[in-house]
Amino acid sequence: MAFSVVMPALEMGQETGKLVAWRKKEGEPVVKGEPLLEVETDKAVLEVEAPADGILAGVKAKEGDVIPVGQKIAWIVRAGEEVPAEVAASHLTDAASSPIPHSFAQADPLRSTGAKISPKARRLAKEHSIDISAVRGSGADGEILASDIQALAESKTTPPESETLSSPARMMAERTTQSWTTVPHFFLVRELEATGLLKAREKLGPALKETRGVKLTHTDLLVALVAHALTKYSRMNASWTGNGIHFNPHINVGIAMAAQEGVVVAVVPKANAIGLGEIAAQRTELTDRARARKLRPSDIANGTFTISNLGMYQVDAFSAIIAPTQAAILAVGRIADRVVATDGRSEVRAMMTVTLSCDHRVVDGVQAALFLQELAEVISEPEKWLK
């Protein structure tokens, strides 16, 4: 029995998806559950798994195509099985009668010329805002190689007058604009002593490296400690529905991280119910997948509170915009030695500045201040609360 491969709906309200790459070639064997293709949605580039075992056949969508959700793009058949007739027939039709809309063909300037371009070269061209229709390839049959794009990028002496954003970057711009203009933000800033955080990382890091093979970071510790604090202050973990407040049943902590498309928020689900080692392992996997453009739909879904840590970039303090539907986001600055007053004396302590952005429809200043107080206490003695 043949199984159809369709453009999946990976997000709420998604109408189309951009095919970034096939992970299998036509005629190759496929195992159910293994990565089959990469799709770019409004949030990120995500991996889509194969729906069945078999052989990939009847592929009728190319890398770069923007495809309506639900449209068939290939089949998975058994050995010796023919591609269903409706797909076989589609290969005999011309571009005007193709099930892929004409506007999609226009989106790829190479399609009309017959020129080829490697996936890496296409990505580089997008990053450097290079019009690939004007590039002369040096590969076989005029194929545009990554080296062609790189050479052209290095020869550019002036910055582009404009830049076309990828779908995730464009959606990030739209969502942050919507949040900033519709959500009544207020901000609380507090300096926290980070001595305990440094000691906890120094003490617990080697054991996790040995047992789990992961490097413990300050972000891992913060995810665990923030999740603990959220168990006491449920409104900080709630959402505004338009008519009232929805209290989320789970504490799913999002981590803002850099990816090729910009910034994505990957989620550690039920962070209060798992140990520090599992948090570090999940964060490592999420970071690797984000950098490799292999995030799965579940990796970015259902976040209830977000942490944005720019301390590793030597940022002292900043304010962050709340992710839509969430009630708050914690912006974390770097840990640095500062002179502080202690019992009338001047002492040098490891300090960090955090800024809590809150939705005033869900929480008020007192609730937010109490949450920060709780966070300050658990950060001062992390090992007392870590699992």
Long-range contacts (C-beta under 8 A, 24 or more apart in sequence): 1-78, 2-54, 2-75, 2-76, 2-77, 2-78, 2-81, 2-83, 2-84, 3-51, 3-52, 3-54, 3-75, 3-76, 3-77, 4-72, 4-74, 4-75, 5-36, 5-37, 5-50, 5-51, 5-56, 5-72, 5-73, 5-74, 5-75, 5-76, 6-69, 6-70, 6-71, 6-72, 6-73, 7-39, 7-61, 7-67, 7-68, 7-69, 7-70, 7-71, 7-73, 8-39, 8-48, 8-69, 9-69, 9-70, 10-39, 10-41, 10-46, 10-48, 10-297, 11-41, 11-42, 11-43, 11-297, 14-41, 14-42, 14-69, 15-68, 15-69, 16-66, 16-67, 16-68, 16-69, 17-41, 17-66, 17-67, 17-69, 18-64, 18-65, 18-66, 18-67, 18-167, 19-61, 19-62, 19-63, 19-64, 19-65, 19-66, 19-67, 19-73, 20-45, 20-63, 20-64, 20-293, 21-63, 21-119, 22-59, 22-63, 23-47, 24-50, 24-56, 25-56, 26-56, 26-57, 26-58, 26-59, 26-74, 27-55, 27-56, 27-57, 28-55, 28-56, 29-54, 29-55, 30-54, 30-55, 30-56, 30-76, 35-294, 38-293, 38-294, 40-166, 40-167, 40-168, 40-261, 41-167, 41-168, 42-167, 42-168, 42-170, 42-171, 43-168, 43-171, 43-172, 43-264, 43-300, 44-168, 44-259, 44-261, 44-264, 44-290, 44-293, 44-295, 44-300, 45-168, 45-259, 45-260, 45-261, 45-293, 45-294, 45-295, 46-294, 46-295, 46-296, 46-297, 46-299, 46-300, 47-289, 47-294, 47-295, 47-296, 50-76, 51-76, 52-76, 54-78, 54-79, 54-81, 55-79, 57-83, 58-83, 58-84, 58-87, 58-88, 58-91, 60-87, 60-90, 60-91, 60-98, 60-99, 60-100, 61-100, 62-108, 62-111, 63-119, 63-122, 64-107, 64-108, 64-122, 65-100, 65-104, 65-107, 65-108, 66-103, 66-104, 66-107, 67-100, 67-104, 68-101, 71-99, 71-100, 72-99, 109-133, 110-144, 115-142, 115-143, 115-144, 116-141, 116-142, 116-143, 116-144, 117-143, 117-144, 118-143, 118-144, 118-145, 118-146, 120-146, 121-145, 121-146, 121-148, 121-149, 123-260, 124-149, 124-150, 124-153, 125-149, 126-166, 127-260, 128-152, 128-153, 128-156, 129-160, 129-162, 129-163, 129-164, 166-261, 166-262, 167-261, 168-259, 168-261, 168-262, 168-264, 169-261, 169-262, 172-262, 172-263, 175-323, 175-324, 176-321, 178-324, 179-321, 179-322, 179-323, 179-324, 180-321, 183-240, 183-322, 183-324, 183-359, 183-361, 184-359, 184-360, 184-361, 185-321, 185-322, 185-357, 185-358, 185-359, 185-360, 186-357, 186-358, 186-360, 186-365, 186-368, 187-319, 187-355, 187-356, 187-357, 187-358, 188-355, 188-356, 188-358, 188-365, 188-368, 188-369, 188-372, 189-317, 189-353, 189-354, 189-355, 189-356, 190-353, 190-354, 190-356, 190-372, 190-376, 191-338, 191-340, 191-351, 191-352, 191-353, 192-351, 192-352, 192-353, 192-354, 192-375, 192-376, 192-379, 192-380, 193-340, 193-349, 193-350, 193-351, 193-376, 193-379, 193-380, 194-335, 194-350, 194-351, 194-352, 194-379, 195-349, 195-350, 195-380, 196-379, 196-380, 196-381, 196-382, 196-383, 197-221, 197-222, 197-335, 197-350, 197-352, 197-379, 197-382, 198-335, 198-350, 200-382, 200-383, 200-386, 203-383, 204-276, 204-383, 204-386, 208-276, 208-277, 208-280, 211-277, 212-277, 212-280, 212-281, 214-277, 214-280, 214-281, 214-284, 215-280, 215-284, 216-276, 216-280, 217-280, 217-283, 218-309, 218-311, 218-332, 218-335, 219-255, 219-283, 219-307, 219-309, 219-332, 220-276, 220-279, 220-280, 220-283, 221-276, 221-382, 221-386, 222-307, 222-309, 222-330, 222-332, 222-379, 223-253, 223-255, 223-268, 223-271, 223-279, 223-283, 223-307, 224-271, 224-276, 224-279, 224-385, 224-386, 224-387, 225-375, 225-378, 225-379, 225-382, 225-385, 225-386, 226-253, 226-271, 226-305, 226-307, 226-330, 226-375, 227-251, 227-253, 227-271, 227-272, 228-272, 228-378, 228-385, 229-371, 229-374, 229-375, 229-378, 230-272, 230-305, 230-371, 231-272, 232-371, 232-374, 233-367, 233-370, 233-371, 233-374, 235-327, 235-362, 235-363, 235-367, 236-305, 236-327, 236-328, 236-358, 236-363, 236-367, 236-368, 236-371, 237-304, 237-305, 237-327, 238-304, 238-327, 238-362, 238-363, 239-304, 239-325, 239-326, 239-327, 239-362, 240-325, 240-327, 240-359, 240-361, 240-362, 245-361, 245-362, 248-304, 250-302, 250-304, 251-304, 251-305, 252-302, 252-303, 252-304, 252-305, 253-303, 253-304, 253-305, 253-306, 253-307, 254-303, 254-304, 254-305, 254-306, 254-307, 254-323, 254-326, 255-283, 255-286, 255-306, 255-307, 255-309, 256-306, 256-307, 256-308, 256-309, 256-320, 257-286, 257-287, 257-290, 258-290, 258-291, 259-290, 259-291, 259-293, 259-295, 260-291, 260-293, 261-293, 264-290, 264-295, 264-300, 265-300, 265-303, 265-306, 265-323, 266-290, 266-295, 266-299, 266-300, 267-299, 267-300, 267-301, 267-302, 267-303, 269-302, 274-387, 275-386, 275-387, 276-386, 276-387, 305-329, 305-330, 306-330, 307-332, 308-332, 310-334, 311-335, 311-352, 316-353, 317-353, 317-354, 317-355, 318-355, 319-355, 319-357, 320-355, 320-357, 321-357, 322-357, 322-358, 322-359, 326-359, 327-358, 327-359, 327-362, 327-363, 328-356, 328-357, 328-358, 328-359, 328-362, 328-363, 328-368, 329-356, 329-357, 330-354, 330-355, 330-356, 330-357, 331-355, 331-356, 331-357
